[in-house]
């Protein structure tokens, strides 16, 4: 088939970049700010862009469950926000169904919540997503959501920022040139002091660009797959990194037309 007989217009990949000091699990919590001027207030958001796990999360036969963010410290019972953040899920709901309920209320990236309480020091303190096998407001969390990791407090007096967004555009590709095609774009990172920064994508290793997995993209920095994380040293000077996208076309010839996908690139630092 001639290369110009069928083409894909403006194949694109868009990433939402998040400046976090947290873990990389899905779902995960991003701690955005800590305010200790008058009372301890932790500001955070919940990220849940993907979920394909159909494990039963609410194991109750009849009674509904609730999912909610909680403060966790080793040896101390978790304490949870049981207000607007809480989402009720039906009995026998799977993790994927729970995610759909959460996203329908709060979105894949939630608005900023706050936790107001005495923190008792930062050591060993973190925040995680939990499930309670009851909808009673006094119910304690029963388990943490599968696959999650605790979001530990950011280092004191250290902040890092990253470019607001990243758009990688392939322009127009001939149908037989899609597989292994490359394109890239730059992101910039700057910290208030010397730091070790890790960038990683949240979600599937390969990003679906539509059309039933006919076209997928993998992201790399310096030949390191971002699903595995890429770590580097940063400081007060701007560090510029090139993010490269490599396409994979399992079918012999992708269908004509535009293809587009998105993912979340998370940054952690210490």
VEXDREN-2710 file (C-alpha; in Angstrom, 1 decimal):
% VEXDREN-2710
k/r/px/py/pz
1/UNK/0.0/0.0/0.0
2/UNK/1.5/3.4/-0.9
3/UNK/2.5/5.4/2.1
4/UNK/0.4/8.4/1.0
5/UNK/-2.8/6.4/0.4
6/UNK/-3.9/6.6/4.0
7/UNK/-2.7/8.9/6.7
8/UNK/-3.4/9.8/10.4
9/UNK/-4.0/13.4/10.9
10/UNK/-2.3/15.2/13.9
11/UNK/-1.5/12.2/16.1
12/UNK/-1.2/13.8/19.5
13/UNK/-0.4/13.0/23.1
14/UNK/-1.2/15.2/26.0
15/UNK/0.1/14.8/29.6
16/UNK/-1.1/16.6/32.7
17/UNK/2.0/17.3/34.8
18/UNK/1.6/17.2/38.6
19/UNK/4.0/18.7/41.1
20/UNK/3.9/16.3/44.1
21/UNK/5.8/14.9/47.0
22/UNK/3.9/11.7/47.1
23/UNK/3.8/8.1/46.0
24/UNK/3.1/6.9/42.5
25/UNK/0.3/4.4/43.0
26/UNK/-3.2/4.6/41.6
27/UNK/-5.2/6.0/43.3
28/UNK/-2.8/8.3/45.1
29/UNK/-2.8/11.4/47.2
30/UNK/-0.9/14.6/46.3
31/UNK/0.0/16.7/49.3
32/UNK/0.1/20.3/47.9
33/UNK/0.8/22.4/51.0
34/UNK/1.2/22.3/54.8
35/UNK/0.3/25.3/56.9
36/UNK/1.4/25.3/60.5
37/UNK/1.0/29.1/61.2
38/UNK/-2.0/28.8/63.5
39/UNK/-3.1/25.2/63.3
40/UNK/-1.9/22.2/61.4
41/UNK/-3.6/22.1/58.0
42/UNK/-2.6/19.7/55.2
43/UNK/-3.9/20.5/51.8
44/UNK/-4.1/17.6/49.3
45/UNK/-5.7/16.2/46.2
46/UNK/-6.7/12.7/45.1
47/UNK/-5.5/11.4/41.8
48/UNK/-7.3/8.4/40.2
49/UNK/-6.8/8.6/36.4
50/UNK/-7.0/4.9/35.7
51/UNK/-8.3/1.7/37.2
52/UNK/-8.8/-1.7/35.5
53/UNK/-8.8/-3.9/38.6
54/UNK/-12.1/-5.8/39.1
55/UNK/-11.2/-7.2/42.5
56/UNK/-14.2/-6.8/44.9
57/UNK/-13.6/-3.8/47.1
58/UNK/-16.8/-3.7/49.1
59/UNK/-17.1/-7.3/50.2
60/UNK/-20.4/-6.8/52.1
61/UNK/-23.3/-8.8/50.9
62/UNK/-25.9/-6.1/51.4
63/UNK/-24.5/-3.0/53.3
64/UNK/-22.8/-0.3/51.3
65/UNK/-19.3/0.8/51.9
66/UNK/-17.4/4.2/51.7
67/UNK/-14.0/5.2/50.4
68/UNK/-12.2/8.0/52.0
69/UNK/-8.8/9.6/52.6
70/UNK/-7.1/8.9/55.9
71/UNK/-4.1/10.1/58.0
72/UNK/-1.9/7.2/58.9
73/UNK/0.9/6.7/61.4
74/UNK/2.5/3.4/62.4
75/UNK/1.1/2.1/65.7
76/UNK/-1.8/4.6/65.7
77/UNK/-5.4/4.0/64.4
78/UNK/-6.0/5.9/61.1
79/UNK/-8.1/9.0/61.3
80/UNK/-10.2/9.9/58.2
81/UNK/-12.0/12.8/56.6
82/UNK/-15.6/11.8/56.6
83/UNK/-17.2/14.8/55.0
84/UNK/-17.5/15.9/51.4
85/UNK/-14.6/13.7/50.4
86/UNK/-16.3/10.5/51.3
87/UNK/-17.9/8.5/48.4
88/UNK/-20.4/5.7/49.0
89/UNK/-20.1/2.6/46.9
90/UNK/-22.7/-0.3/46.7
91/UNK/-22.1/-3.7/48.3
92/UNK/-20.0/-6.0/46.1
93/UNK/-18.5/-3.0/44.1
94/UNK/-15.3/-3.7/42.3
95/UNK/-12.3/-1.4/42.5
96/UNK/-13.0/-0.2/39.0
97/UNK/-16.6/0.5/39.9
98/UNK/-15.5/2.4/43.0
99/UNK/-13.2/4.5/40.9
100/UNK/-16.1/5.4/38.6
101/UNK/-18.1/6.5/41.6
102/UNK/-15.2/8.6/42.9
103/UNK/-14.5/10.2/39.5
104/UNK/-18.2/11.0/38.9
105/UNK/-18.1/13.1/42.1
106/UNK/-14.6/14.4/42.3
107/UNK/-13.0/13.9/38.9
108/UNK/-9.8/12.1/37.9
109/UNK/-7.9/14.8/39.7
110/UNK/-9.9/16.2/42.6
111/UNK/-10.2/19.7/43.8
112/UNK/-8.0/20.6/46.9
113/UNK/-9.2/19.1/50.2
114/UNK/-7.9/20.0/53.6
115/UNK/-7.2/18.0/56.8
116/UNK/-7.2/20.0/60.0
117/UNK/-5.9/18.4/63.1
118/UNK/-2.8/18.2/65.3
119/UNK/-0.2/16.3/63.3
120/UNK/2.2/15.4/66.1
121/UNK/5.3/15.6/64.0
122/UNK/6.0/14.5/60.4
123/UNK/8.0/11.4/61.1
124/UNK/6.2/8.3/59.9
125/UNK/3.1/10.4/59.0
126/UNK/1.4/9.8/55.7
127/UNK/-2.0/9.9/53.9
128/UNK/-3.7/7.0/52.1
129/UNK/-7.0/6.0/50.5
130/UNK/-9.1/3.5/52.5
131/UNK/-12.4/1.6/52.4
132/UNK/-14.8/1.3/55.4
133/UNK/-17.2/-1.6/55.3
134/UNK/-20.0/0.6/56.6
135/UNK/-21.5/4.0/55.8
136/UNK/-21.8/4.9/59.5
137/UNK/-20.0/8.2/60.1
138/UNK/-18.3/6.7/63.1
139/UNK/-17.0/3.6/61.2
140/UNK/-13.3/3.2/61.1
141/UNK/-11.4/2.3/57.9
142/UNK/-11.3/-1.4/57.3
143/UNK/-8.5/-1.6/54.7
144/UNK/-6.5/0.5/52.4
145/UNK/-7.3/0.4/48.7
146/UNK/-5.3/-2.4/46.9
147/UNK/-2.1/-1.2/45.2
148/UNK/-1.9/2.2/47.0
149/UNK/1.0/3.5/48.9
150/UNK/1.0/6.1/51.7
151/UNK/1.7/9.7/50.6
152/UNK/4.4/10.9/53.0
153/UNK/4.8/14.5/54.0
154/UNK/7.0/16.6/51.7
155/UNK/10.5/17.5/53.1
156/UNK/10.3/20.7/55.1
157/UNK/11.4/23.9/53.3
158/UNK/11.8/22.1/49.9
159/UNK/9.5/22.7/46.9
160/UNK/9.9/21.7/43.3
161/UNK/7.9/22.9/40.3
162/UNK/7.4/21.5/36.9
163/UNK/6.0/22.8/33.6
164/UNK/2.2/23.0/33.6
165/UNK/1.6/20.7/30.7
166/UNK/3.4/18.7/28.0
167/UNK/2.0/18.3/24.5
168/UNK/3.7/15.9/22.0
169/UNK/2.5/16.2/18.5
170/UNK/3.4/13.9/15.6
171/UNK/1.8/16.0/12.9
172/UNK/0.6/13.9/10.0
173/UNK/1.9/10.4/9.7
174/UNK/1.6/8.0/6.8
175/UNK/-0.1/4.8/7.7
176/UNK/3.0/2.6/7.2
177/UNK/5.2/5.0/9.2
178/UNK/3.3/4.9/12.5
179/UNK/5.0/2.0/14.2
180/UNK/8.1/3.0/16.1
181/UNK/7.6/6.7/15.1
182/UNK/9.2/9.2/17.6
183/UNK/8.3/12.7/18.7
184/UNK/9.2/14.7/21.8
185/UNK/8.8/17.8/23.8
186/UNK/10.7/19.5/26.7
187/UNK/9.7/20.0/30.3
188/UNK/11.4/22.2/32.9
189/UNK/11.9/21.4/36.6
190/UNK/13.2/23.8/39.3
191/UNK/13.6/23.3/43.0
192/UNK/14.1/25.7/46.0
193/UNK/17.2/23.7/47.0
194/UNK/19.1/20.6/45.9
195/UNK/16.8/17.7/45.5
196/UNK/16.5/14.2/44.0
197/UNK/13.5/14.3/41.6
198/UNK/11.7/11.3/40.1
199/UNK/9.3/11.6/37.2
200/UNK/6.9/8.7/36.4
201/UNK/3.6/8.2/34.6
202/UNK/0.5/7.2/36.6
203/UNK/-1.5/4.5/34.9
204/UNK/-0.8/1.9/32.2
205/UNK/2.7/1.4/30.9
206/UNK/1.5/2.1/27.4
207/UNK/-0.8/5.0/26.6
208/UNK/-3.8/4.2/24.5
209/UNK/-4.3/6.7/21.6
210/UNK/-7.7/5.3/20.7
211/UNK/-9.3/3.0/18.2
212/UNK/-9.3/-0.1/20.4
213/UNK/-5.5/-0.1/21.1
214/UNK/-4.6/0.2/17.4
215/UNK/-2.1/2.8/18.4
216/UNK/-0.2/3.2/21.7
217/UNK/2.6/5.3/23.0
218/UNK/5.4/4.7/25.5
219/UNK/7.3/7.6/27.1
220/UNK/11.0/7.9/27.8
221/UNK/13.6/10.2/29.2
222/UNK/17.2/9.4/28.2
223/UNK/16.0/5.9/27.1
224/UNK/14.4/5.2/30.5
225/UNK/10.8/4.2/30.4
226/UNK/8.7/6.6/32.5
227/UNK/6.6/3.7/33.8
228/UNK/9.7/2.7/35.7
229/UNK/10.5/6.2/36.8
230/UNK/13.3/8.5/35.9
231/UNK/15.4/10.1/38.7
232/UNK/17.8/13.0/38.5
233/UNK/19.4/15.8/40.5
234/UNK/17.8/19.2/40.4
235/UNK/18.3/22.5/42.2
236/UNK/17.7/26.2/41.9
237/UNK/18.7/26.3/38.3
238/UNK/16.1/25.1/35.7
239/UNK/16.7/21.6/34.5
240/UNK/15.3/20.9/31.0
241/UNK/14.4/17.3/30.1
242/UNK/13.4/15.9/26.7
243/UNK/10.4/13.5/26.9
244/UNK/10.3/11.2/23.9
245/UNK/7.2/9.3/22.8
246/UNK/7.5/6.1/20.7
247/UNK/4.5/4.8/18.9
248/UNK/3.5/1.2/18.6
249/UNK/1.0/0.1/16.0
250/UNK/0.0/-3.6/16.6
251/UNK/-2.3/-3.7/13.5
252/UNK/-0.7/-3.8/10.0
253/UNK/-2.2/-0.4/9.2
254/UNK/-4.0/1.9/11.6
255/UNK/-7.2/3.5/10.5
256/UNK/-7.1/6.9/9.0
257/UNK/-8.0/9.9/11.1
258/UNK/-6.8/11.7/14.3
259/UNK/-5.5/9.8/17.3
260/UNK/-5.1/11.3/20.7
261/UNK/-4.4/10.2/24.2
262/UNK/-3.5/11.5/27.6
263/UNK/-1.8/10.4/30.8
264/UNK/-0.6/11.9/34.1
265/UNK/3.1/12.5/34.7
266/UNK/3.9/12.6/38.4
267/UNK/6.9/14.2/40.1
268/UNK/8.2/13.2/43.5
269/UNK/11.2/14.7/45.2
270/UNK/13.3/14.4/48.4
END
